[in-house]
Amino acid sequence: MELPPRPKLYDFHGVSMTNYFTDNWDNVQNFKARPDDILIATYPKAGVVELNKMSTSPRLIKTHLPVQFIPKSFWEQKCKIVYVARNAKDNAVSYFHFDRMNMAQPEPGDWNSFLQRFKEGKMVFGSWYDHVIGWWEKKQSHSKLLYLFFEDMVEDTGRELDRLCSFLEVSPSAEEKDNVRERVQFDNMKKNNMTNYSTDTVMDFKISPFMRKGKVGDWKNHFTVNQNEQFDEHYQKRMTETDLKFRTTI
């Protein structure tokens, strides 16, 4: 089957998007949330698959939308929301490899040009900085928002699972927790057709797997010394007004 050309980025209410996510916009904004819905939000390639496997019923809804695009019904219904953030460097690397293999994403170009676009926020779903900071600030006024970090989940899955269960007000047995911890191990999810997207026809697994490494610190294998210095300088400027902190190693 011949695939359509890769989509082009365009500015959508101040956020870079593609038509795949905006053509049905009225229906998105008019979505009717239920009070017991659980919304799982992340910037792309920040750990949403892992968190989805850690969550439980009732209805789970996943999104990469920045906070300002979330349908108002989620706030009106006071839904529980879980946001997962990943450090910018690892997120950029993961996003690069995802765009290389996903024909439904814009053409990524080479690593250096991709990294420049990442810093400028010219990515599907917009700027990493705006995304993670926007949701962080929303947490201050929305009590039913749990903000998790990918690095913490990798470092101690059990601890973060306990935090999630407490937030969701569920009490799984020790055996159930052990089963979840086993299922969310990266190597297990990479082999699982329910999580590895191996049947998705728009993804070219000859280029890269959907689930590649799931590591903290893989950015060190991609950033040159010069790229790292320039990124750090840009990062400090963009993050100076927030108390949001990330770890790039564990």
Secondary structure, 3 states (H helix, E strand, C coil): CCCCCCCCCEEECCEEECHHHHCCHHHHHCCCCCCCCEEEEECCCCCHHHHHHHCCCCCEEEECCCHHHCCHHHHHCCCEEEEEECCHHHHHHHHHHHHHHECCCCCCCCHHHHHHHHHHCCCCCCCHHHHHHHHHHHHCCCCCEEEEEHHHHHHCHHHHHHHHHHHHCCCCCHHHHHHHHHHCCHHHHHHCCCCCCCCCCCECCCCCCCCCCCCCCHHHHCCCHHHHHHHHHHHHHHCCCCCCCCCCCC
